[in-house]
Amino acid sequence: MYIHPLLSQLPDAVRKAVSDASSLRDFRKNEAVLRAQEVTDSVYCVAAGLLRVVSTGSGEQDLTTHFLKPDDFYLGPHFADQGYQSEVSLIAALPSSVYVIPRRIVRSLCMAYPSVALGLLDMKVRRLATLGRRMRRVATLSAEQIVGRALYDLTQERPDGRRVIDKRIPQSVIASYAGLSRPVVNKVFKELEARGLIERGGDVYTLSERVGQATNFDALVAPESLEPGAPSTFAAPDFDLDLPLDKDKPRT
């Protein structure tokens, strides 16, 4: 079972052990993958679809803080090996498939293989940087620019280079993510359509390259050692995942 590119260069036996300990679950649109206050001892990795990370704001209204796309992880509020009570909800914004991996397995991988730990750390740093950029956008950009950037963040790039948004993502979710009211988002959306910057077609909206890209506030560039296809250096060629694979290995 394929789980994540971070594991692609691990030994076959290790990848099989991780796969055997994990499960792949499917979720319908708007179905909860994890609810706030729920206790879990798992790490969540998006295989397909889109999850939104939801916090409860003032007046008990939901606030979408960010989205998890394919190959994104949700590790929880800390990375100890015990379970934790989730502070947020993970909701399927689109029909989604999610790998559910025991935390002890991911911790073992991080301790034995530094490339895995560095890859997860890089994702976390990027996410924090993205949240910081979002705060600067809200403080400095117009409503049109904020909505444009929110739309850009939700696009997927097609093989022909077009950036498209799935029509099943409702404007209420975009408004929550942008930090604006739904009427404001609806007005901006219509204005962008009228100017030809958004085009409807089939089950997607196609965005002009002029929408959102210029509001990125200097996105981080991946370190050369973590670029896709870069060779990985493993600190430990063998380790104990405490799985059936290791039953016959003497313990020290």
Secondary structure as UniProt FT lines:
FT   HELIX           5..7
FT   TURN            8..9
FT   HELIX           12..21
FT   STRAND          23..27
FT   TURN            29..30
FT   STRAND          32..34
FT   TURN            36..37
FT   STRAND          39..40
FT   STRAND          42..48
FT   STRAND          51..56
FT   HELIX           58..60
FT   STRAND          62..68
FT   TURN            70..71
FT   STRAND          73..74
FT   STRAND          84..85
FT   STRAND          89..92
FT   STRAND          96..102
FT   HELIX           103..112
FT   HELIX           114..140
FT   HELIX           143..153
FT   STRAND          156..157
FT   TURN            159..160
FT   STRAND          163..166
FT   TURN            167..168
FT   HELIX           171..178
FT   HELIX           182..194
FT   TURN            195..196
FT   STRAND          198..201
FT   TURN            202..203
FT   STRAND          204..207
FT   TURN            209..210
FT   HELIX           213..215
FT   HELIX           224..226
FT   TURN            228..229
FT   HELIX           244..246
FT   TURN            247..248
//
